[in-house]
Amino acid sequence: MSPAKATPSNASGSRKSKSEKPDRSALPKAPRTTEQLFAAASTAHDLGYVRRAARGHGYEQRGLNYLPGSRLFEGKFGRMFRLPPFVPSDDRITEIADVMTEGDAGRDDTLDNPRIPAGYTYLGQFVDHDVTFDTASSLDRQNDPDALTNFRSPRFDLDCIYGRGPVDDPFLYDLATGRLKMLIGRHDNEDDLPRNSQNTALIGDPRNDENTFVSQWQLTMLKFHNAVVDLVGADDGMKRGSETTFEAAQRIVRWHYQWIVVHDFLRRIVGDSMHADVFDESYAVPKVDRRFYKWHENPYMPVEFSVAAYRFGHSMIRGGYKLNTLVPGLPTFTPDPVSGNPLGHFGGFRILPPGWTIEWARFFEVDGAGKDARQASRLIDTKLADVLTKLPPEIGGDRPSLIERNLTRGARLLLPSGQDVARHMGFDVLTDTELGLPGGGPAPLWYYVLKEASVQAKGQHLGQTGGRIVAEVFLGLLEKDPSSYLRNDPGWRPPLPSVTVGDFTAGDLITVADHGLAVTDRP
């Protein structure tokens, strides 16, 4: 017979009930461990993601809930740095958000950035959607049959344009051209994205209909492909090997787009010095210097990039724009749903209103209607347009402040402080005085990147920390992309017509696409 077990008892000596629980209310609460913080961050609570159908700024990208706790374990998303997380309280987030709006300075032209025209704000949004393609909410990659079950490497491959190609996704293509060209919609005597009977855009990524500007850029890219198809059809010399007309056009479109991303967009965003430091083109084969963005097998999307550094573009958004000759200046967004106020702001997810074709010369350095009234982006700093605090419901859902959303997401995903990241990278660390936060202390990484740009580059481009993160991720993705020009033909130069031979800019692409160059007439 086994020995009898001791019977637990309470202070009175009586046996404790199994249902009785110890009183822990008087015990001191220990700080949450890193493991507990990671567990808490694995859900999208308080961000309003799953309770609405919005696919814009409020939508959480697939894979972000499965973020590894260490950069040594990579999925679709990963971490560049193994640093302690900075988790500001909700009250602290509100306090920081309160000092991050332009306020009365919203109409001050001195906050314009003379180095970056306004169109690059939305080119940047398009690029973001390209490299953070969401296989759960959009089309599978053309060259990625396993994407529905496995998170794959992000690439500059324009899957938002091509989807899975003309065989698997024929609704994206024009049957009248043998599906060589992309389908273009038309109504009210002007072109628009192709749409179904409920005016939902038929495109590879629904986010590219989020606002009028990114929608018009998507349309421009569709027309760019169609123009290149015509060029290839007229000159077989543009094909390589056994390429079909479509395959050659797709490669040419992708490579010119990649060139713009690296040589036009990225150079403006990070500055000439940082661009040259990370991308050395003095050799026959350009060299990419990646000191911090590293991986074992496949590139991943660093959360420090996607949730903080690359969100610099939000500070570039103007409170309002002049779209073309016909449409009066309008606010970028208002709190009203676009369905109830279709002519009151530039919110998307709807048919293009009559007479709303963009005049791109107002947004990019290109010769066309409105070039004398070109608009600049806003400086990269911690002052965001007031309209971003009250987004329309189809974009902002039940969390309408983009500023609070960004700060909250950074906290939930356990990003390190900006000071810790800058110190780890060996860069100058901003002082509390330079950061200008109420009460001083650690700064959220997103806030730090914006303030660093303001202090170190007068807001005209990113500073050391933000610039290095963005440059390394962009060039690292291009370097490892098996379909990129840098991987296939490092000495390649853009052959399409351009203002500068051997170069190719966003303005050159618009010219070839021939969209948004003429004066917008009444329908």
N, C-alpha and C positions, 0 to 999 in steps of 0.2 A: 504494500500500500504506500502510495506516495505521501510525503509529509504534507500536512495541512498548510495552506497558504495563509499569510497574514491578511486579516480583513481590514481594509482602510476604514478609518473612522474620522468623525469631525471632532471639534473641541469638546463636545459633550459626551463623546464616546459612542454615540449611536452611529449606525451604519449610514453612509451617504447614499442618497437616492441616485439611481443611474441617470435620471432626467435632470438632476440638479447640476448646474454649471457654475464654475467658480466665478466670483465677482472680480472682474478685471478693471472696473471703472477707476479704481484708485491707483492702479499701476501706472508708472511713467511710460509715456509713449516713445518708443525707440524710433530714431529716424529711419525712413524707408531705405532699404538696401538698394544697390544698383539693380539686382535681379527683380525686386519689386517694382522699381521704376520702369524697367523694360516691360514687365507684364502689364502694367497700367497703360503703357504707351502703345500696346499692341492693338488697342481698340480705338475706334474713331469717335469716342464719346465727346459730347459737347461741341462737335464741329458741324453737326447737321448734315453729314454726308448721306446716310442711308434713308433719311426720311423724305427725300424729294428726288425729282427726276432731273434736276439741273445737271448739265454736263460741262459747266464752265469752270471758273476759278474755284468753286467750292467742291469740285469733284475730286475725290482721293484716288490716285492712280493705283491700279492693281499691283500688288506686290509690296506696297508700302506698309501693310500690316504685318508683313513677314520680314521686317528689316532685321538683319543680323546684329547681334550685340557687339560684334568685333569685325574689324575689316578683314580678318583672316577667313571669314565665312561669307561667301558671296552668293547672292541670288540676283534677282532683277535689280534690287537696290542693295547698297552696302555702305560702309563707312570708310572715309579716307584716313581718319585719325582715331587713335585709341586714347581718348582724353575724357576726363570726368565730365558728366553732363551738367549743364546749368538749367535748372528747372524753376523759372520765376513763378511766383504765385499768380492766381487770376487777378488779384488786386494790383500786383506789380505790372502785369501785362496791360491792364487798363490804364495805369499811370503812364506807361511808356507810349501807348497808342495815342493818348491825349495830346502829346507834344509832337506828333508825326504828321500833322496836316498843314497845308499851305495857309489856310485861313485867309486873312485879308491880303496876303501876298499872292493869292491865286491869279490875279490879273497883272502881276508885276513882270514886265518883259525881261527884267534883269535875271530872272530865274530860268530863262530860256538857254538852251545849250547850243552855241553857234557851231559846234563841231559835228553834231548829229541831227540831221533832219528828222522830222516827226515820223516818217514812214518806217524807220528802223525799229521803232518801238514794236510795231506789229509784225515786221519781218522776224524780230526776235521771238515773238509769241508763236509764229508759225514754226520756227526752228525748234522751239521747246516741245511743241506737239509732235514733231517728227522724231526726236530722239527719246521721248517718253511715250511712245506709242502704246496704247492700251488695248491688248487683245481681248479683254473681257467686254469692252463696250464698243469696239469697232472691228474693222476687218482684220483678218489674219495677214501676216506678212506674205508677200508674193513668193519669197524664197525661203520661207520658214514654215514648213508643214506641221511642225510640232508645237507651234506657239500656243495652241489652245491648252496644252498640258504642261509645257515647260516655259519658264520665263527666259527670254533670250536676250542676247546682247543688243543694246541700242545702236542704231546706225543712222547715218545721213542718207537714207535710201528712198525717201519720198514715198513711203507706203501710204501716206495720207492722200497721195495722188493716184497711185497705181493699184492699191489694194493687193489682191492675189493675182492680178493680171486679167487679160481679156477673156480667158477661157473660164476661170472660176468665178469672176465677178463681172459678167458681161454688162450689167446695168450701169457701170461706170463709163462705158465706151460707146462710141457712135457706130451703130450698125451700118449706116450708109457708107462709111469709109472702110468697111470690112473690119471694124473695130481696131483700126490703126490709130485713130484719134480719140481723144477724150470727149465725152458728151457735154455739150454746152446748153444751158437752158436759155429760153428767150420769152419775154412777155413785155407788153407795153413799149414795144419798139426798142428794147435794150436787152443786153445779155445779162444773165444771172447764173448762179449755180444751178445745175439740174435738180429738180425737186419732184417729189411725188404729189399725189392729189391733195395731200394735207400740208403741202409746202415745206416738208422736211427735206433738207438738202441730201442728195444722193452723192456722198463723198466718202473718202476713205477714213476720215476721222471727224466725227460730229462736232468736235470742239472748234473746228475751223469755220464754223458758222456762228461763233459766239458774239461777234460784233461786226459792224459793217466793214471795218478796215481789214481784218484778217479774212473775212469772206471774200472781199475784192482781191486780196492777194492770192487766195486759193484759186479764184477764177483766172487771174493772170497766169498762174502756173499751169493751169489746164490749157490755156491758149498758147503758152510758151511751148509746151509739148507738141501741140498741133502744128505750130509754125516750124518746129524742128523736123517733124515728119515730112513736111513739104520740102524742106531743104535736102533731107536725105533722099527722098524720092527723086529729086532732080540731079543728084550727084552720088553715084554708087561709090565714089572714092571715099565717102565719109564712113562707110562700113568697114568693119574689121573682121577678117576671117570669114566665117560662115554666118555672120549676123544677118538676121532679117531686117527689114526696114524698121519694124517696131523696136526690135532689140537695140539697133544702133541709135535710134532716136532716144530711147530710154536711157542708154548709157551717156549720151551727149548731154541730155537734160540733167541727169544726176551729177555729172562731173562739173558742169558749169555752175550748178547750184552749190556744190561743195566748194568750189573756188570762191564764190561770193561769200559763203559762210566764213571761210578762213581769211580771205584777203580784204574783204570789204567790211563785213559786219564785225567780225572779231577784232580786227585792227582798230576800228573806231571805239569799240567797247573797252578794250584793255589798254589801249595806248600803244604807240609805235615801239617804245622801249621794251615793254613787257612782251609784246608780240615777237620781237626779234630775239629776246632772251629765251623764249620757249620754242620758237620755230626758226631754226637757222637755215636759211636758204642760200648760203654762200657756197654750199657744196653741190655737186652734180645731183646727188640724192639728198633732199632736205632732211635735217635731223630734228627730231622732237625730243626736247629735254623734259622728261617727266620725273620730277623728284618726289612727288607725293602721291600722285594718282597711279597706283600699281595694282596688279591683279595676278592670280596664279594661272588661270586658263583663259577666261573670257572677261571682257570688260563688263563692268556693272555701272549702275547709275548711283554716284555718291550722293547721300542724303545731304551732305554739306553743300553740294552744288544745287540740287533740285529744290531743297526747302529753304535755302538761305542765299547763297552767292548769286544764283541765276535769277533770283527775284528782284534784282536791281531794276529790271524793266518796269516794275510797277511805279517806281519814282519818276520814270520818263513820260508817263501818261499825262497829257494835258487835260485840263478841266473841260475843254471844249475844242471844236475844230470847225473849219470851213471846208466842207466836202468838195464842193464844185461851184461853178458860176451860178447855178440856179438855187441851190439849197442855202438858206441863211445859216450863219454860225449857230451851232447847237451844242448843248452840253454832251459830254461823252456818254454819260449815263444819268438817269434820274431814278428815284425810288419806284416810279410807276412801272408796271409790267408793260413790255413793248406792245402787247396785244391791245392794251387800252390807250396807248399813246404812241402809235407807230411812226409819227412824224416829229416826235419831241426829243428823241435822243438816238444814239447810234448802237443801241443794243441789237442783238441778232436773233438767230433761230426763227427767222421769218423771211418771207419773200421780200426781194429788194423793192422798195417803194419806187414808183415811176419817177424818173428824172434824178435818180440817186447814183448813177454811175460815177465813180470817183475820177477826179482829175489828178493823176499821180504826180504831176509837176509841183503840186502844192505840198507834196510829202517826200519826194526824192529829188536828187540832182539829175533831172532829165529834162530834155527840151520838149515842152508841151504847154497846153493851156494852163494858166495859173502859175507859171514859173516865177512871175514877179511877186507873187504873194505866198512864197514858200514858207511853211511853218516849221519851227524847230521843235525838237523834243525838249522836255524839261531837264534841268540838271539832275545828275545822279546824286541825290542827297536824302536826308531823312524827312523831307517835307513832301508829302504826297497830296495829290489833288483831292479836295474835299469830297468830290463825287464818289470816290472809292470807299467812303465810309457808309454809303447808303446805296448799294447796288440793287438793281431790279431783281425781283424774285427768281426769274429764270436763270440768273447768274449767281446771285448771292444766297438764294434759298432762305433759310431761317437764321442765317448768320451774315447779315448784309455788309459788315465792315471788313473789307479786305485786309486792312491793317491788323485788326485784332485776330483775324483768321490766320495770317502769316505768323504772327508772334505765338499764337496758341499751338499751331502745328509744330513749330520749332521746339516748343517746350514738351509737347507730347512725344516727340521723336527723340528727345534727349540729346539735342545738339549741345556741343560744348560752347562756352562763352567765346565771344570774338577775341577777347584778350588772350585766352589760352591758345586759340588757333594761331593767331599772329605770332605769339611767343614761340610756339612749337615750330613754325615755319621759318623762324629766324628773322622776322621783319620788325620794324619799329612798332611798338605798342602804343596806341593812343592813350593819353592821360584822361583822368576823369573830367578835367576841364575841357579838353578837346571833344570828348564824347557828349558832354552837355546833358547827361541824364539826371533827372531829379534825384538827389541823394547820392549820386555816384554809384560805384559798385560794378559788378559784372554786367556786360551788355549782351543781349541776344545776338547771335552771329549775323542774322539778317540786318539788324540795326547797325551793327559794327561795320559791316561791309559798305553800307550806304554812307555812314559818317566818315569812314576812311576815304572814300572817293571824294567827299567834300573837302576834307582837310588836306589830303595829299595831291589831289588833281583838280581842285576847284570845281568839282562836280562834272568835269568834261569827260572823264572816263574813270574806270575803276582804279582803286589804289592797289597796294602791294598784295594784300591777302586775297581780296576778292578777285583781282585780275589774274593772279597765279592759279587759283582754283578753276576759274572759268576757262582760261587758256589751256591748261593741262587737260581738262576733261574734253574740250572740243577737239584738240589735236590728238589726244589719245584715242578717242573714238574713231577719228578719221584714219589714224595710223593702223588700227586693227580691223577696220572694215574691209572685208574681202572684195567688196564691189567698188571701193573708192579709187579715185585717180591716184592718190598718194601710195596706195598698196600695189596697184596694177601698172602704173606708168608715172613714176615720180617726177619725171622731167616734162610731163605734159603741160601745155599751155592752151588756154581757151582759143579755139579757132573761129568762133562765131563773131559777127560784126560787133565792134565796140568802139568807143571813143578813143581808147588807148589800145593800140595793137598789143596782143599778148596778155591783156588784162581783161577783166569782165566784172562789172558792178551790177548792183540792183537796177540802176537806171538803164544799163545796156539790156538787161533781161526784159524790162518793161518795153523797150523800143522794139525788140525782136517779137515779143508777144503782141504788140500793137493793141494794147488795151489801156484805156484811161489817158490817152494823149490828146484827144480832140476836146473841144468845148462841149460840155454836156448840154444838149438841146432839150427843149420841152418835148415830151412824148407825143 
